[in-house]
Amino acid sequence: MIPLSVPLLEGNEWKYVKECLDTGWISSAGSYVNQFEQMVADYTGAKYGVACMNGTVGLHIAQILCGVEAGDHVIAPNITFIATLNAIKYTGADPILVDVNPGDWQMDLDLLGEFLAKNTSQKDGLTVLNSTGKAIKAIMPVHVLGNIGDLDKLMAIAEKYKLKVIEDSTESLGSFYKGKHTGTFGEMGVFSFNGNKIISTGGGGVMVTDNEELAKKAKHLTTQAKASAMEYIHDEIGYNYRLVNVLAAIGVAQMEKFPDLLRNKQKMDGFYRSELAGIGDIEFQSVSPDVKANCWLFTFKTSKMRGLLAHLNENGVMSRPFWMPMNRLNMFKNDIFVSENNHSDAIYESCISIPSSAGITEEQMQEVVKQIKQFYANTK
Ligand SMILES: Cc1ncc(COP(=O)(O)O)c(C=O)c1O
């Protein structure tokens, strides 16, 4: 089976992990944690990085730090991985789900702008949704598949309605909008280093911010809110969310190789785009000229998605459908869904992701393309 998206571990991973094991520094204290968060902050251009156990908990903490509380609303796209929505629900807030654009599959900001203009009022310095009377505290754009929407427009909406921006940048390490890295536009950005991401620590995350106060609080909250180095005195409800040294050691080795891995991904994207253009009714995700995407996971649209999915998986090419739209999942079906044409459904019904590992070989990509061509030739 040609895998969908597996890590490439060809650098100093063994050496650094062995060092952790040899010295006993495997847990949440240790120099690799600091080094890893510094490397991610430096790469993205953020002032501070705070490592955590995964992207989901990073999104949870970021919302707490941005003042999201039970009974608030947080805006998120309807097409995202479940973790974005779970993290909103952990805070006790309810999402406002916004449909996505049919071309780039990112949150439809024109639709959102119209919705906010028609359905909110200003009360005590907050934007309140008229139908629920609840405050909308934050907006969580998701840089879906490492692609990026119109961040100028998003930041203007956030400013107008006084919304804190928390970027779900979990899929977008290596992606830039007008030369600025994702995760650095809003109050906080969160990266994931889950097994399928562009680099991986097995499981892990880093929150980035330019705000020193938020960075300090993020570290405090993720380490059980311990207020004294020696004494067991804790000054609020904290979380055991800190990344451990042995995983951060893998992260440091992965970051050292990141420029190579990113180049591989972009090469892979170029290969598929040129080889698959004009095959069947394949339609690629559109990428704005303002965006330099990391090309994390190659995904395209086709009306024959279900058939192609079966053919590829039966013929040694691992492929997957896209996320079911959030408004269709039981837990969120009663939440607000802002939509005119339900592009989310059309995207879900037609998108398929194909093998995209940073270590994918040319022969493997040729096999993927061969199988796709074979499928369309047989289904004419
Ligand atoms: C869009 C999105 N949000 C959040 C997450 C959560 O990250 P993690 O798996 O590290 O918790 C992921 C990845 O898994 C993701 O793809």
PDBQT file of the ligand as one rigid body, heavy atoms in Angstrom, charges set to zero:
ROOT
HETATM    1  C1  LIG A 401      -7.650  21.249  11.067  1.00  0.00    +0.000 C 
HETATM    2  C2  LIG A 401      -7.117  20.539  12.269  1.00  0.00    +0.000 A 
HETATM    3  N1  LIG A 401      -7.377  21.055  13.483  1.00  0.00    +0.000 NA
HETATM    4  C3  LIG A 401      -6.893  20.493  14.601  1.00  0.00    +0.000 A 
HETATM    5  C4  LIG A 401      -6.109  19.348  14.556  1.00  0.00    +0.000 A 
HETATM    6  C5  LIG A 401      -5.698  18.732  15.842  1.00  0.00    +0.000 C 
HETATM    7  O1  LIG A 401      -4.359  18.494  15.966  1.00  0.00    +0.000 OA
HETATM    8  P1  LIG A 401      -3.855  17.258  16.866  1.00  0.00    +0.000 P 
HETATM    9  O2  LIG A 401      -4.137  16.005  16.114  1.00  0.00    +0.000 OA
HETATM   10  O3  LIG A 401      -2.398  17.520  17.022  1.00  0.00    +0.000 OA
HETATM   11  O4  LIG A 401      -4.592  17.331  18.146  1.00  0.00    +0.000 OA
HETATM   12  C6  LIG A 401      -5.800  18.787  13.310  1.00  0.00    +0.000 A 
HETATM   13  C7  LIG A 401      -4.937  17.607  13.130  1.00  0.00    +0.000 C 
HETATM   14  O5  LIG A 401      -5.030  16.555  13.574  1.00  0.00    +0.000 OA
HETATM   15  C8  LIG A 401      -6.330  19.376  12.137  1.00  0.00    +0.000 A 
HETATM   16  O6  LIG A 401      -6.094  18.863  10.937  1.00  0.00    +0.000 OA
ENDROOT
TORSDOF 0
